[in-house]
């Protein structure tokens, strides 16, 4: 085997060169065998066919070296192209990775600020409770009466089946179907004879279950 450097690319005797040379020799030998078979088929004897096939083919070892050199160049060029493509890909990944990191660093303060401002935005919206109708007194509810001025005006009574509550000094008072405000005004009027015109009381309706 030739020990010269192949085009200055790889030293002769490398594993790559040996593998390439083995493939080349196998291919060239198959061509020689085919040419020899053709000559024998045309009437030449085996020895004459072999000599004539080699003569037509030229210097076998020189052809092997030339083919090996060309194959190595192609192989090395492909490896260089692959290496260049890999470097380009790694460079692109690194570039976009840095860009993504910078973008994340820019967006992080904005996201943090948004997290702070978002609750404030909702907190600044005035709360509007859902519209609800007045509480209507029904059978089974309880009426709680309280006065900060008169200790005797304190009671919690259930609404009976006839729609009344039993209160001290007033007896049975009809409250069913009325709102809390209506009951409160009614009791103020009914308690005026006992406590005067400035009677102070508050009514709370406790809904029954």
C-alpha positions in Angstrom: 0.0 0.0 0.0 1.3 3.5 -0.8 2.5 5.3 2.3 2.5 8.8 0.9 0.0 11.4 2.1 -3.2 11.6 0.1 -3.4 15.1 -1.2 -2.1 16.4 2.2 -5.4 15.6 3.8 -4.9 12.3 5.8 -1.9 10.2 6.4 -1.8 6.9 4.4 -2.5 3.9 6.6 -5.3 5.5 8.6 -8.4 3.4 9.3 -10.4 5.6 7.0 -7.9 5.2 4.1 -7.6 1.5 4.5 -11.4 1.1 4.4 -11.7 3.3 1.3 -8.8 1.4 -0.4 -10.4 -2.0 0.3 -13.6 -0.8 -1.3 -11.8 0.6 -4.3 -9.7 -2.6 -4.9 -12.9 -4.8 -4.6 -14.7 -2.6 -7.2 -11.7 -2.5 -9.6 -11.1 -6.2 -9.3 -14.8 -6.9 -10.2 -14.4 -4.7 -13.3 -11.2 -6.7 -14.3 -13.0 -10.0 -13.7 -15.9 -8.8 -15.9 -13.6 -7.7 -18.7 -11.7 -11.0 -18.5 -14.9 -13.0 -18.7 -15.9 -11.0 -21.8 -12.6 -11.7 -23.5 -12.9 -15.4 -22.7 -16.4 -15.4 -24.1 -15.0 -13.9 -27.3 -12.5 -16.8 -27.7 -9.4 -15.8 -25.7 -7.9 -18.3 -23.3 -7.9 -17.5 -19.6 -4.2 -16.3 -19.3 -4.4 -14.2 -22.5 -7.7 -12.7 -21.3 -6.2 -11.7 -18.0 -3.2 -10.1 -19.6 -5.3 -8.2 -22.1 -7.7 -7.0 -19.5 -4.9 -5.6 -17.4 -3.3 -4.0 -20.4 -6.6 -2.3 -21.3 -7.2 -1.2 -17.7 -3.7 0.4 -17.3 -1.6 0.5 -14.1 -3.7 -1.1 -11.5 -1.9 0.3 -8.4 -1.8 3.8 -9.9 -5.5 3.6 -10.5 -6.1 2.5 -6.9 -4.1 5.4 -5.5 -5.9 7.9 -7.8 -9.3 6.6 -6.8 -8.3 6.5 -3.1 -7.1 10.1 -3.2 -10.4 11.3 -4.8 -12.5 9.3 -2.4 -10.6 10.7 0.6 -11.1 14.3 -0.7 -14.8 13.7 -1.1 -15.0 12.1 2.4 -13.1 14.9 4.0 -15.1 17.6 2.2 -18.3 16.0 3.4 -16.9 15.9 7.0 -16.0 19.6 6.7 -19.4 20.5 5.4 -21.0 18.6 8.3 -18.7 20.2 10.8 -19.4 23.7 9.4 -23.2 23.0 9.5 -22.9 21.8 13.1 -21.0 24.9 14.1 -23.6 27.1 12.4 -26.4 25.3 14.1 -24.7 25.6 17.5 -24.0 29.3 16.8 -27.7 29.8 16.0 -28.8 28.0 19.1 -26.4 30.1 21.3 -27.5 33.3 19.6 -31.2 32.7 20.0 -30.6 31.4 23.5 -29.0 34.7 24.5 -31.7 36.6 22.8 -34.4 34.6 24.6 -32.6 35.2 27.9 -32.4 38.9 27.3 -36.0 39.0 26.3 -37.0 37.1 29.5 -34.9 39.6 31.6 -36.7 42.5 29.9 -40.2 40.9 30.4 -39.6 39.8 34.0 -39.9 43.3 35.6 -43.0 44.0 33.4 -44.6 40.8 34.6 -43.8 41.6 38.2 -45.3 45.0 37.8 -48.4 43.6 36.2 -48.8 41.2 39.2 -48.7 44.2 41.5 -51.0 46.4 39.4 -53.5 43.7 38.5 -55.0 43.4 42.1 -55.0 47.2 42.4 -56.9 47.6 39.1 -59.6 45.4 40.5 -59.5 46.9 43.9 -60.1 50.3 42.4 -63.3 49.2 40.8 -66.1 50.3 43.1 -68.0 47.3 44.5 -71.6 47.2 43.4 -73.6 44.5 45.3 -76.0 42.5 43.3 -79.4 43.9 43.2 -81.7 42.3 45.8 -85.2 43.0 46.8 -86.3 43.9 50.3 -86.5 41.2 52.9 -90.1 40.1 53.4 -91.2 38.6 56.7 -92.6 35.1 56.4 -93.9 32.5 58.7 -91.0 30.8 60.5 -88.8 33.9 60.5 -87.9 35.7 63.7 -88.1 39.4 64.5 -85.4 40.9 66.7 -86.2 44.2 68.3 -83.4 46.3 70.0 -83.2 49.7 71.5 -80.0 51.4 72.7 -82.1 53.7 74.9 -84.7 51.5 76.5 -83.6 48.1 78.0 -87.2 46.9 78.0 -87.3 47.1 74.2 -85.3 44.0 73.6 -86.9 40.8 72.2 -86.5 38.1 69.6 -89.8 36.4 68.7 -90.8 33.9 66.0 -93.5 34.7 63.5 -96.4 32.4 64.3 -98.6 30.6 61.9 -101.1 33.4 62.0 -98.4 35.9 60.8 -97.9 37.7 64.1 -95.2 38.1 66.8 -95.9 38.4 70.5 -94.2 41.5 71.9 -94.2 42.9 75.4 -96.8 45.6 76.0 -98.1 45.3 72.4 -99.3 41.7 72.3 -99.7 40.0 68.9 -98.5 42.3 66.1 -99.2 41.4 62.5 -95.9 41.4 60.5 -96.2 38.8 57.8 -95.7 40.1 54.2 -94.0 43.3 55.4 -90.5 44.5 54.9 -88.0 45.1 57.7 -88.4 48.8 57.4 -92.2 48.6 57.4 -92.1 46.5 60.6 -89.7 48.9 62.2 -92.0 51.9 61.4 -95.0 50.0 62.6 -93.4 49.2 65.9 -92.3 52.7 66.5 -95.8 54.0 66.1 -97.3 51.3 68.3 -94.7 51.9 71.0 -95.1 55.7 71.0 -97.9 55.6 73.7 -95.4 53.8 76.0 -92.1 55.6 75.2 -93.1 58.9 73.6 -92.7 60.3 70.1 -88.9 59.9 70.0 -88.9 56.2 70.6 -85.7 54.6 69.3 -85.7 51.0 68.1 -84.2 48.8 65.5 -85.7 45.7 63.8 -83.8 42.8 62.3 -85.4 40.0 60.4 -83.9 36.6 61.0 -84.8 34.2 58.2 -86.0 30.8 59.2 -84.6 27.7 57.7 
